[in-house]
Amino acid sequence: MSRETTHSITATVLDTFSECTDARLKQIMTALVKHLHAFATEVELTGDEWRRGIEFLTATGNKCVGIRQEFILLSDTLGLSTLVDAINHGRPDESTETSLLGPFYREGAKEEDFGANIARTDGEPALIRGRLVDEEGKAVAGALIEVWETANNGMYEGQDPDQPESNLRGKFRSGPNGEYAFRTIKPTSYPIPTDGPVGQMLLATGRHPMRPAHVHFLIEAPGYETLTTALFSAGDPYVQSDAVFGVKPSLVVDYVPNDNAASAKEWDLPGPFFEVERDFVLVRQRS
């Protein structure tokens, strides 16, 4: 047994993976050890700093309860989620870009009728509509479109016990011509939670915790790649500095005021209201 040094320990650890028969696992673990050791060497990590890092990760795990997924929040705020998304979802130029699922998605939204209102709390009324098409512009009928957003208090329904069940959440089917529509409220910017270790990290490093106003979309259709994306509000003060790096210019939309009384009556909305028209382009699954 030889005495390990800063120059030899990395190679010693890597040698222990020599019998690993899973090639992908071996590749990942080898790269992980190399980069972790290089990081510790570069910053000359102290024992106290290493201990505090372990405590931070432990606290992050302890904060993961119910809908709260603090590790996803950590990944988001470090840009890792966006990087992984970019690696795995490089899309053709004509298709809709992806964005982050976020740490507060939860299953169980009920399917609603075309044009249904998912808002069960107050806010500025809005209509969001458009079509689902493929890369050739052909309609994608029968797709399942799941949407969710925060209430005006900046909290998702799953975070806030005072919100009605299924508030600002819903599922819709695209029609024969790929059309979809739903009523909601104009979204608002909000802070990610700062009562946990991720929020403390942001504040300690001088970063703000704000996300720009947005509506999440999760779109599934047989024969097509699942699309996880979001629509962000143009003019939002945080659209250029999203705390989780989820904004892409192609996903920024205008909420256009509509004071047409006939339109308000057609959609059973109080006038005036805001309107967004946005099509989504889905990518066929590759064999």
N, C-alpha and C positions, 0 to 999 in steps of 0.2 A: 504494500500500500504506500503510494507516494504522496507527498504533501502537495495539495492542489494550490495553484496560484491563479492570479487573475488572467494569466496567459494560457493556462492549461485546463481550467475547469469547464469551459465551454466544450472543448473537444471531448472531454471525459463524459459529460452528460450526453452528447450526441452519439457517442459509441454505444450507449445503453439502448438505443433504438435499432441496433443492427439486426435484431431478430424479429422485428415487427414485420408481419406478413401483409398488413394492409398498407398498400403503397401510398394511398391518399392520406391516411392518418400519419404515416411516417413523414411525408412531405410537410404536413401542417405542423406537427410537433417539432420537427427540425428547424423550420423557419421561426416558429414561436420562440424556441430557446435562443436561437441566434440573435433575434431582435431584442428580446428581454435582456439578455446579457450585454448586448451592445448599448442599450439604453442605460442600464445601471452603470456601465463603465463610463459612458459619455458624461453623465451628470455627477459622477462620483457619489452615488447614492449612499447616504449615511444609514446606520442602523435605526435611528429614530425615524427617519423619513420612510424607511421600508415598513416599520411598524405602523406608522400613521396611514400608509397606503393600504395595508391589510385591514386596519380598522375601518377605513373608508369603504372598502369593498364589502366588508361584513355588514356595515350599516346600510349599504345599498341593497343587499339581499334581504335584510330584515324589514326594509320598507316595502317590499313586494308583497302586497296583500290585496286580494280581490282583483278589482280592475286596475289597481295601481301597479305598474310594472316599471320599477325604478331602473332596472338594468337597460331596458329599451330606452328610457329617458336619457340615461348616461350615454348610450351608444349614439342617440340622436344628437345630443349636445356636443359630442366630440367629432361629429361629422362622419362617424363610421357607418351609420345607417345609410346615409346618402351615398357614400363610397361603394358599399356593397350593392346598393340599388343600381348604381351606374355600371358596375362590373357585370351584373347579371341581366340588366334590362336595357342594353343598347338597342334602341328601336329605330326602324326606318324613318327617314325624314318626314314622311307624310302621316305617320301615326301619332297618336296622343302620347305625350311624355308622362312618365310615371312620377309619383311623389311618395311620401312616407305614409305608412299605415298609421303610425303614431302609437303611443303607449296606452291610449284609452279606448281603443276599439273593443267592442264586445259583441258577441253573437246574440241572436235572439230577436232582432228587429222583425216586426211583422210585415207581411206583404200588403201593400196599399193599392187602391185603384188609381188609374191614370189621373193626374192632376190633384191628388189628395193633399190635404194640408197636414204637415208633420209638426207644425208649431202648436204647442199647448201652453206656451207662456208668451208674454207680451214681447213685442219688438216691431221693427219697421217691416211691414209685409213685403214679401218678394215672391216672384214667380221665376223659376228656373226651368228652362225647357230646351229641347234640341233634338238631335237624331243620333243614333248609333249607326255607323257605316264601316265597311271594310276598307282596305287600302285602295280598292278600285272605285270606291264611292257607292257601293251597293249596300242597301239597307240590311241591318242585322236585327231581325225580329226575334222576340221572345227572350232577349237577354235579361238577366237579373241585375238590377242596378240598386246597390245599397248605398245609402247616404246618411251622414251624421255630422252634426256641428254642435258648438257650445251655445248655451243660452246667453242672454245679455249680461249675466253675472260672471261670464268667463268660465263656466264649468259645464262639463258634459253631464248628461243625465245620470250616467253610472257613478259619477263623483258626488252628486248632490241629492241627498235623500229628500229634499223639499221639492224637487221637480217631479211632475207627473210621469208615470210610466211611459216609456217610449217617446218622451219629448225630444223633438228634433232628430229623430231616427226613423228610418223607414226603408222598405224595399219596393221596387217597382219593376214591371216588365215593359220592355220596349214593344211598341205596336207593330203592325204589319209593315209599315214604312220606316221602322226603326225609331219612331218618335217616342219621346218620354217627356214628362212634365210633372212638377210637383210644386206645391206652395210651401213657403217657409218664412223665415224672417231674415233680414239682411244680417250677415254674421258680423261679429265684432272681434277686434284683437284682444288677446288675453295673455296672462303670464302662465308659463308652466309652473308647477308647484315648486315653491322655494322652501317648504318646510322639511325637506329631506336632504340627504347628502349631495345630490346633484345640484339642487338650488344653492346650497352653501358653497359648492365649488364655483358656480357661476359668479356669485357675489364676491367671493374671495379673489377671483381673477379679473374683476372689473367688468364683467359682462352683464348685459341686461337679460331678463328671462322671458321677454315678450315674443309671442308669435303673432304674425299678421292675421287678419280675419280671413277665414277660409271655410269651405265646405268639402268634406271628404267624400270620395266616390270609390266604390269597389264594384267592378263590373265583370260579370262572368257570362260566357255564352259558349255552348258546345262548339268545338272546333276552333276556338280562338284562345289566345293567351289571356289569362286573367289580368285585368288592368286595375292597379291601385294608384289612384291619383287624387288631386284636389284642385279646386278653383280658388284662387286668391284674389282679394279685392284690390283693384287699382286704387291708388291714392292712400292706401293704408300707411301710416307712418313707419311701420316695421316691415314693409314688403321688401326693403333692401337690406334688412339686417335680422332676418328670421333667426331666432335662437337655436333652431335645429337644422338650419340650412336646407329647408324643404322647398323653397320657392324656385320655380323656373319661369323665365319670362313668358314662355308660351302658355302658361297656366294662369296668367293674370288677366282678369276680366273686369269689365265695367258694369256696374249696377246702374242701369238707365232708368231715370224716373219716367213713369207712365201715368199721366193724369187723364187718360181717355176713359170716360164713364162707361162706355159700352164694353171696353176690355175688362174693366173692373167687375162689371156685372157678369160677363161671360165666365170669368174665373172665380166668381164669388169672393172677391177681395175688396176691402175698403179702398176707395181711391183717395189720393194717388198711391201707387205702389212702385216698387222697383222691379226691373225685369232683366234677366240674363238669358241670352240665347247662345248656347254652346253645343257644338257637335263633338262627339268622341269617335276617333278612328281606331278600330281594333285590328290586331295583327293575327293572322291565321297561324295556328300551331304548325310548327315545322316538324316533319317526320324525321 
